[in-house]
Amino acid sequence: MTSENSFYTQRLHIRPVTTEDAPFILELMNTPKWIQFIGDRKVRTIEEAENYIIEKVLVQFNKHSYSNNVILRKDDNVKLGTCGIYHREDREDPDIGFAFLPQYEGKGYAYEAANKLMHVAQQNYGLTELSGYTLEENAASRKLLERLGFSLKGLGNLPNSDDELLHYHRVLDF
């Protein structure tokens, strides 16, 4: 992965997740909201986080040139969360997802990162539409998807999950 895969906003540096991010990914994946709203991936050690990155993130990045990204604050390089575009083999359009450490929620970072990634998805990867999936009780994600211009399309689920999710959709027409 090169610097051409990094993007910047006014406050943020957005770059692909690497195995060096395993300690951060481990922390993020074990936050209460991740487990409640995204699901317990049973990642409990740095080695398991590294394997998760290799098997899930890097495989998709190598195949599609996009995947999950670490979101860093430009001022101090603190890792705030992740935001990514995910290609699922059984879906026509990729979906956008985001997760932030609790202390960085509610500060506009997720909106700023997701908005930038939507533009990048259209300009750099030629994507014309995106989906977003969230549990009905995840009010913060629902509000963010709607603020980003996504409309509720109906119910759906993701591979390897029985959770009934709200399926949002947006045409990328910047």
Sequence and secondary structure as in RCSB ss.txt:
>XXXX:A:sequence
MTSENSFYTQRLHIRPVTTEDAPFILELMNTPKWIQFIGDRKVRTIEEAENYIIEKVLVQFNKHSYSNNVILRKD
DNVKLGTCGIYHREDREDPDIGFAFLPQYEGKGYAYEAANKLMHVAQQNYGLTELSGYTLEENAASRKLLERLGF
SLKGLGNLPNSDDELLHYHRVLDF
>XXXX:A:secstr
  GGG EE SSEEEEE  GGGHHHHHHHHTSHHIIIII      SHHHHHHHIIIIIIHHHHHHS  EEEEEETT
T  EEEEEEEE  TT SS EEEEEE GGGTTSSHHHHHHHHHHHHHHHHH   EEEEEE TT HHHHHHHHHTT 
EEEEEE  TT    EEEEEEE   
